[in-house]
Amino acid sequence: MSTGAGVTGVPAGRVSPDFTAVAADDQLVSMLGALLTVALLVAVAVLIVSATAWAIATAAGSWQGAARARAGVLVSLAGAALTGGALAWTNWLLDTGAHL
């Protein structure tokens, strides 16, 4: 009864995104890589500034400044993790989709 075809008539195992459908797919890939690089650089810069501000505020006894700087450190770490994980997650999804 099964012919090996998917629901829409596409043969099983042949479902994957068509990146050639985009006119400038090479430029798109390089642009996404550049955006990820910029996002990681900004996250590292914010981490350095926030960690420095946290140290200075703690040494000066400013608990409000230390709390805000600590929040900046946590936000920059989360941003770096999300940015770094976005590429890995996308590649995993594309690889999983190619094997369905």
PLY file of the C-alpha trace (Angstrom):
ply
format ascii 1.0
element vertex 100
property float x
property float y
property float z
element edge 99
property int vertex1
property int vertex2
end_header
0.00 0.00 0.00
2.89 2.38 0.71
4.67 3.61 -2.39
7.42 5.46 -0.53
5.86 8.81 -1.38
5.12 11.46 1.18
1.77 13.09 1.79
2.19 15.57 -1.05
3.59 13.06 -3.53
7.23 13.92 -2.83
9.33 10.76 -2.46
10.21 9.97 1.15
13.67 11.18 2.16
13.71 13.94 -0.42
12.24 16.74 1.70
14.70 19.56 2.27
14.71 23.34 1.92
15.51 24.70 -1.51
18.15 27.37 -0.96
18.56 27.82 -4.70
15.10 29.40 -4.80
16.61 32.58 -3.35
18.16 34.71 -6.07
21.29 35.68 -4.12
21.73 32.70 -1.80
25.53 33.13 -1.56
25.10 36.73 -0.46
22.40 35.70 1.99
24.65 33.12 3.63
27.55 35.56 3.93
25.23 38.25 5.29
23.86 35.88 7.95
27.40 34.92 8.92
28.34 38.57 9.24
25.27 39.27 11.39
26.14 36.38 13.71
29.70 37.67 14.00
28.55 41.19 14.80
26.05 39.90 17.38
28.75 37.87 19.12
31.16 40.82 19.11
28.51 43.09 20.62
27.71 40.49 23.28
31.39 40.22 24.23
31.76 44.01 24.33
28.69 44.34 26.58
30.05 41.56 28.78
33.38 43.37 29.23
31.72 46.72 29.98
29.18 45.20 32.36
31.77 43.14 34.22
33.95 46.23 34.64
31.00 48.27 35.85
30.02 45.47 38.25
33.52 45.42 39.74
33.67 49.20 40.10
30.16 49.45 41.57
30.88 46.67 44.05
34.14 48.30 45.12
32.39 51.65 45.53
29.58 50.11 47.59
26.85 50.98 45.11
24.51 47.99 45.35
22.09 49.40 42.75
24.86 49.89 40.22
26.22 46.43 40.97
22.79 44.87 40.48
22.30 46.60 37.13
25.78 45.67 35.96
25.19 42.06 37.03
21.99 42.07 34.98
24.02 43.36 32.03
26.47 40.48 32.43
23.65 37.95 32.50
21.92 39.50 29.49
25.14 39.54 27.47
25.84 35.89 28.34
22.32 34.91 27.34
22.62 36.87 24.10
25.93 35.21 23.25
24.50 31.77 24.02
21.40 32.39 21.90
23.43 33.80 19.02
25.91 30.95 19.09
23.18 28.36 19.49
21.06 29.76 16.67
23.43 28.52 13.97
23.83 25.10 15.57
20.06 24.76 16.02
19.39 25.79 12.42
21.92 23.29 11.11
20.41 20.57 13.29
16.92 21.35 12.02
18.09 21.32 8.40
19.89 18.01 8.93
16.87 16.49 10.65
14.58 17.72 7.88
16.81 16.18 5.24
16.51 12.77 6.92
12.70 12.76 7.25
0 1
1 2
2 3
3 4
4 5
5 6
6 7
7 8
8 9
9 10
10 11
11 12
12 13
13 14
14 15
15 16
16 17
17 18
18 19
19 20
20 21
21 22
22 23
23 24
24 25
25 26
26 27
27 28
28 29
29 30
30 31
31 32
32 33
33 34
34 35
35 36
36 37
37 38
38 39
39 40
40 41
41 42
42 43
43 44
44 45
45 46
46 47
47 48
48 49
49 50
50 51
51 52
52 53
53 54
54 55
55 56
56 57
57 58
58 59
59 60
60 61
61 62
62 63
63 64
64 65
65 66
66 67
67 68
68 69
69 70
70 71
71 72
72 73
73 74
74 75
75 76
76 77
77 78
78 79
79 80
80 81
81 82
82 83
83 84
84 85
85 86
86 87
87 88
88 89
89 90
90 91
91 92
92 93
93 94
94 95
95 96
96 97
97 98
98 99
